[in-house]
Amino acid sequence: FLSSHIKAVRALCGVTVFSSLALAPFVYPRSFGCEADSSIPSFAVELSAETTTRVANPHSCSASYAEAMHLRLYILASAALCASALQLPRLGHRLAPKKPPSTTNVASAVAVDPPYRRAVIGSSRWVSHAPPAYFEQQKLTIKGLRANCDVGEPIDASRPLVKVGGLAAGAWSCTEGGWLSPSPRTSTETFIMLEGEGSVDDADGTRHRFGPGDLVVLPRGWKGRWDVTQDLRKIWFVHSHEEILGASTGAVVVTPTSGGKVYGNGDTSVEVWTAPPGSTDVVSSPTEAYYVLEGVAFVTNADGSAIRCVQGDTVVLPKDWCGR
């Protein structure tokens, strides 16, 4: 259920998708005790010069619903008021002492998560969800110095979220350095850059640079070179699938400013997805992964449990997921 215009990066396995959101009319799903009906009397709260959000009139709802509504209004308003002053945390604790962390080249501001926004690890039936706090640098597990490095002393760290079927999702960080990747990939990786800078070189020497906010796809069969020029952190989605004869193996780097398809090889599809406010019932779907760029939405499982998704969230829907 989309409570606002939404924009996200969407990856589909058997087709993969990343999507993003943007605030608009705001109503709540049935799990909050009130029908998701835009005809319900409503009032507006101005969040910014461009954006307003509306919720059902508390006098027409149960007390518990009204409390939930006011809490969410407070969170949304706080996010709007504070966003200009907040930035994604830099690679907080450095794994090796180098120059002081830069305050530039940081992805779009994301409001600090309230304590109750914890990750939800689903299964083969339910949605999995992680707020930005789940992938903070200090929560990643240090893997150590890369054994195959030939430039610097890159130290990487990671934290998985979930693996459903052939799709896995998580976060990865690395300090400055470089290394060869001579073996062809056996999966397609899509990632969104949170902070830092780097590049990958295709086997023919073509260099692809990327920075905060960029969307990168490394197809199955890709091989070449990695260079991290400024400590980076990313959210990744890896889809394991059979080789697609004739598919391109060159890296793809884009800045997801508008909707549209970014990559497709017949088994994996990556796109920037946008949608206006509204709701859609899903009877069956391919495995899908989303990184929310902007907006607000609810994802409701078949049992009625709902998860609120906002900017910076990571969402994974298993194959044949049903809900709204």
Salt bridges, closest charged atoms under 4 A:
GLU35 OE1 - ARG30 NE 3.06
ASP113 OD1 - ARG117 NH1 2.62
GLU136 OE1 - LYS139 NZ 3.97
ASP150 OD1 - ARG225 NH2 2.72
ASP156 OD2 - LYS143 NZ 3.96
ASP156 OD2 - ARG146 NH1 2.99
GLU176 OE2 - LYS99 NZ 3.72
GLU189 OE1 - ARG185 NH1 3.30
GLU189 OE2 - LYS234 NZ 2.77
GLU195 OE1 - ARG90 NH1 3.71
GLU195 OE2 - ARG233 NE 2.80
ASP201 OD1 - ARG207 NE 2.82
ASP202 OD2 - HIS208 NE2 2.76
ASP227 OD2 - ARG225 NE 2.84
ASP231 OD2 - ARG94 NH1 2.97
ASP267 OD2 - HIS239 NE2 3.95
GLU271 OE2 - ARG10 NH2 3.14
ASP281 OD1 - ARG324 NE 2.80
ASP313 OD2 - ARG117 NH2 2.35
ASP313 OD2 - HIS129 NE2 2.85
ASP320 OD2 - LYS319 NZ 3.53
